[in-house]
Amino acid sequence: MPNCKTVVPYHGTPEQEARLREVIEAHKGQPGATMPVLQAAQEIFGYLPEEVQVMVAEGLDIPLSEVYGVASFYAQFSMNPKGKYQISVCLGTACYVKGAAAILSAVEEHLNIKPGSITPDGKFSLDACRCVGACGLAPVMMVGSDVYGRLTPDQVPGILDKYE
């Protein structure tokens, strides 16, 4: 299995695993079951770590490579855990031209994580995205559903400190 860059170890609970087994049982033997089972698994666990993918593969009696193929192909699935506060820095054209790379660097430096990662305390996760639809506010960063626009790198620490 390729490295999924999981920084935080898997911490699934017996209750989550039981819920996943129920979903798998409800879909077992149905054509195209992989997609709805993975959607439910992501809803239950918040992401699709290797351990969850193995449970799905074994439960549906399909190859792990098939599960990984679906999970890695569709953008709706994440194989990395998400923090309490999910940060997205837009790298779409308008944001990039207005300095989004410097915003992303400022977030990386302040939190000491790279895109696709989570802080060790599980508080923040960081992702770069292509467009958040706020091009007039470029460059844009989102923390959860909060949108911050017309940013400069020196504003990043103050914004993130509000979530500490």
Secondary structure as a PSIPRED ss2 file (coil, helix, strand):
# PSIPRED VFORMAT (PSIPRED V4.0)

   1 M C   1.000  0.000  0.000
   2 P C   1.000  0.000  0.000
   3 N C   1.000  0.000  0.000
   4 C C   1.000  0.000  0.000
   5 K C   1.000  0.000  0.000
   6 T C   1.000  0.000  0.000
   7 V C   1.000  0.000  0.000
   8 V C   1.000  0.000  0.000
   9 P C   1.000  0.000  0.000
  10 Y C   1.000  0.000  0.000
  11 H C   1.000  0.000  0.000
  12 G C   1.000  0.000  0.000
  13 T C   1.000  0.000  0.000
  14 P H   0.000  1.000  0.000
  15 E H   0.000  1.000  0.000
  16 Q H   0.000  1.000  0.000
  17 E H   0.000  1.000  0.000
  18 A H   0.000  1.000  0.000
  19 R H   0.000  1.000  0.000
  20 L H   0.000  1.000  0.000
  21 R H   0.000  1.000  0.000
  22 E H   0.000  1.000  0.000
  23 V H   0.000  1.000  0.000
  24 I H   0.000  1.000  0.000
  25 E H   0.000  1.000  0.000
  26 A H   0.000  1.000  0.000
  27 H H   0.000  1.000  0.000
  28 K C   1.000  0.000  0.000
  29 G C   1.000  0.000  0.000
  30 Q C   1.000  0.000  0.000
  31 P C   1.000  0.000  0.000
  32 G C   1.000  0.000  0.000
  33 A C   1.000  0.000  0.000
  34 T H   0.000  1.000  0.000
  35 M H   0.000  1.000  0.000
  36 P H   0.000  1.000  0.000
  37 V H   0.000  1.000  0.000
  38 L H   0.000  1.000  0.000
  39 Q H   0.000  1.000  0.000
  40 A H   0.000  1.000  0.000
  41 A H   0.000  1.000  0.000
  42 Q H   0.000  1.000  0.000
  43 E H   0.000  1.000  0.000
  44 I H   0.000  1.000  0.000
  45 F H   0.000  1.000  0.000
  46 G C   1.000  0.000  0.000
  47 Y C   1.000  0.000  0.000
  48 L C   1.000  0.000  0.000
  49 P C   1.000  0.000  0.000
  50 E H   0.000  1.000  0.000
  51 E H   0.000  1.000  0.000
  52 V H   0.000  1.000  0.000
  53 Q H   0.000  1.000  0.000
  54 V H   0.000  1.000  0.000
  55 M H   0.000  1.000  0.000
  56 V H   0.000  1.000  0.000
  57 A H   0.000  1.000  0.000
  58 E H   0.000  1.000  0.000
  59 G H   0.000  1.000  0.000
  60 L H   0.000  1.000  0.000
  61 D C   1.000  0.000  0.000
  62 I C   1.000  0.000  0.000
  63 P C   1.000  0.000  0.000
  64 L H   0.000  1.000  0.000
  65 S H   0.000  1.000  0.000
  66 E H   0.000  1.000  0.000
  67 V H   0.000  1.000  0.000
  68 Y H   0.000  1.000  0.000
  69 G H   0.000  1.000  0.000
  70 V H   0.000  1.000  0.000
  71 A H   0.000  1.000  0.000
  72 S H   0.000  1.000  0.000
  73 F H   0.000  1.000  0.000
  74 Y C   1.000  0.000  0.000
  75 A C   1.000  0.000  0.000
  76 Q C   1.000  0.000  0.000
  77 F C   1.000  0.000  0.000
  78 S C   1.000  0.000  0.000
  79 M C   1.000  0.000  0.000
  80 N C   1.000  0.000  0.000
  81 P C   1.000  0.000  0.000
  82 K C   1.000  0.000  0.000
  83 G C   1.000  0.000  0.000
  84 K C   1.000  0.000  0.000
  85 Y E   0.000  0.000  1.000
  86 Q E   0.000  0.000  1.000
  87 I E   0.000  0.000  1.000
  88 S E   0.000  0.000  1.000
  89 V E   0.000  0.000  1.000
  90 C E   0.000  0.000  1.000
  91 L C   1.000  0.000  0.000
  92 G C   1.000  0.000  0.000
  93 T H   0.000  1.000  0.000
  94 A H   0.000  1.000  0.000
  95 C H   0.000  1.000  0.000
  96 Y H   0.000  1.000  0.000
  97 V H   0.000  1.000  0.000
  98 K C   1.000  0.000  0.000
  99 G C   1.000  0.000  0.000
 100 A H   0.000  1.000  0.000
 101 A H   0.000  1.000  0.000
 102 A H   0.000  1.000  0.000
 103 I H   0.000  1.000  0.000
 104 L H   0.000  1.000  0.000
 105 S H   0.000  1.000  0.000
 106 A H   0.000  1.000  0.000
 107 V H   0.000  1.000  0.000
 108 E H   0.000  1.000  0.000
 109 E H   0.000  1.000  0.000
 110 H H   0.000  1.000  0.000
 111 L H   0.000  1.000  0.000
 112 N C   1.000  0.000  0.000
 113 I C   1.000  0.000  0.000
 114 K C   1.000  0.000  0.000
 115 P C   1.000  0.000  0.000
 116 G C   1.000  0.000  0.000
 117 S E   0.000  0.000  1.000
 118 I E   0.000  0.000  1.000
 119 T C   1.000  0.000  0.000
 120 P C   1.000  0.000  0.000
 121 D C   1.000  0.000  0.000
 122 G C   1.000  0.000  0.000
 123 K C   1.000  0.000  0.000
 124 F E   0.000  0.000  1.000
 125 S E   0.000  0.000  1.000
 126 L E   0.000  0.000  1.000
 127 D E   0.000  0.000  1.000
 128 A E   0.000  0.000  1.000
 129 C E   0.000  0.000  1.000
 130 R C   1.000  0.000  0.000
 131 C C   1.000  0.000  0.000
 132 V C   1.000  0.000  0.000
 133 G C   1.000  0.000  0.000
 134 A C   1.000  0.000  0.000
 135 C H   0.000  1.000  0.000
 136 G H   0.000  1.000  0.000
 137 L H   0.000  1.000  0.000
 138 A C   1.000  0.000  0.000
 139 P C   1.000  0.000  0.000
 140 V C   1.000  0.000  0.000
 141 M E   0.000  0.000  1.000
 142 M E   0.000  0.000  1.000
 143 V E   0.000  0.000  1.000
 144 G C   1.000  0.000  0.000
 145 S C   1.000  0.000  0.000
 146 D E   0.000  0.000  1.000
 147 V E   0.000  0.000  1.000
 148 Y E   0.000  0.000  1.000
 149 G C   1.000  0.000  0.000
 150 R C   1.000  0.000  0.000
 151 L C   1.000  0.000  0.000
 152 T C   1.000  0.000  0.000
 153 P H   0.000  1.000  0.000
 154 D H   0.000  1.000  0.000
 155 Q H   0.000  1.000  0.000
 156 V H   0.000  1.000  0.000
 157 P H   0.000  1.000  0.000
 158 G H   0.000  1.000  0.000
 159 I H   0.000  1.000  0.000
 160 L H   0.000  1.000  0.000
 161 D H   0.000  1.000  0.000
 162 K C   1.000  0.000  0.000
 163 Y C   1.000  0.000  0.000
 164 E C   1.000  0.000  0.000
